[in-house]
């Protein structure tokens, strides 16, 4: 980002279809500064809102939020262990469903980021998270809770579990 404001250009369209290009005048520093200050304030407000609103709605944000819930509930696991298992199980697709394995053949398909079946999800659900196994944070947190009980941590899981 440059250390000085670049000239702003605005396209003004009239109902007649005519357009004019408006350029700031040289020496019109107050108008330019006011425009730049307003734009900066607007950008800052948006950035601040997005940052303080919580976690990003993507794989990184879901893992980070799950790690926070896990820390509050004493569930071990690392970002790397969770990410590695998610990429193997669902390639990061929170709506993934396995309709072909032995669980699916018994009528209980594996679901979500970490491919957990409903009975296991319900047994290891962590209070404060959604009861929907397709909810990324609930899926990660319940799966890590299960992995902790069975293997000591999701970090110890290197294959189907």
N, C-alpha and C positions, 0 to 999 in steps of 0.2 A: 504494500500500500504506500503510495507516495506521501511525502511529508508535507505537501501543499495541496490545496484543493484544485482539482482539475476543472476547467471551464464546463459548466453544465449546458446541455443543449436540450431544448424542448421542442417538440413538434406540436404545433397548434393547428387543429383541424376545424374548419368552419362548416356549417351546414351546406355550403355551396360546393364542397369538395376541394376548395383551395386550401393550401397548407403553407405555413411560413416557418422558417427555422429561426428560433430566438437564441441569440448568443449574448452573453454578458458583455457589457462595455468595459473597455480598459479603464481602470481607476474606480470602478464601481465596487469597491471592496466591502462596503457595508451590506449591500444587497447579496453579494456572493457569500459573505461570512454568515449572514442570516440564513441563507438557503443551506449552506454547509452545516451550520450548527443544528438546524431543524432536522436535517437528514441524519446527522450523527446521533442526535437525541432519540430519533425514531428507531434507528438501528440498535442503539444501546438498550432501549426498552424491550425490543423484541428479543435480543440476545439474553438479557437478564431474565425475562419471563421463561424462555425456553430452558435456561440453565437451572433456575430455581424451581421449576415445575416438577422436577424429578428426573427419572432415568429416561434415556432414549428408547423409543419404541422400535428396537431392532435387537439382533442377537446379542450384541455387546451390552446394551442396556438391560436386557432380560437376565443375562448372567450376573451383571453387577447387582441388580436388585435382588436376585436370588441369594447371592453371597451375603448381602446385608441381612436378609431374613434368616439365613442359615447361622450367621454369627450371633444373632439375637437368641437363637434356639439351641446353640451348642452343637450344630451339625458341621462336621469337618468337610473340607473340600477346597480346591483352588480353581481359579479361573481356567488355568491350563487343563486340569483334569476334566472339568465340566465341558469346555469347548471341544476337547479331543473326542469325548464320548458323544456329544451332540453331532459332530461332523460324521462320525461313523454310523450312528443310528438313524439320523434323519436328514443329513446334509443341511441342517439349519432350518428345516421346514416345520413350523409349529403345527401344521395341519396334517402331517404325515400319518398314514394309517397302513399297517402291515396286514394285508388280507390273505397272506399265503402261508405263514409259519404255523407251528403247532398250536400256539395260542389262538390264532384265528380259526384253525380247524375245530377247536373246542368252543368256538363262538365268542371268544374274548380277544379281539385284535389289539395289538400294541398300538399306542397312540402318542402323538406329539413329538416334541424335540428329542426326548430320551426314550421313546418307545416303551412306555409303561402300560401295563394292563389295568383295567378298572379296579379289580379287587386290591391290587398292590397300591394303586394310587390312593384309594380310600383308606387303606390300613396305615399308610405312611404320610397321609395328608398333614400339612403343617398349618395349624390354626392361623388365621389372618390372611391366608392366600385363598384364591378362588377354589370352588369345588368342581370346576371344569377342567378335565385333564388336558384340554387343548389350550388352556391358558398357559403361556410360556413360563411365567414365573412359578405358578403352582406346579407345573409339570417338572421343571428343573428341581424345585425344592423338595417335592415328594420323592422324586427319583434319587436325589442325593441323600435323603433321610433313609431310604431303603438301602442304598449302597453302603451307608455308614453302619447300619445295623448288621448287614450281611458280610461286608468286606472290610470294614473299618473306615472307608472313605471312598468317594467316587474316584479319587486319585489312584486307587488300587485296582480299578476296573480297566482292563485292556481288551475286552471282547464282549460278546453278548452276555448279559447278566440277568 
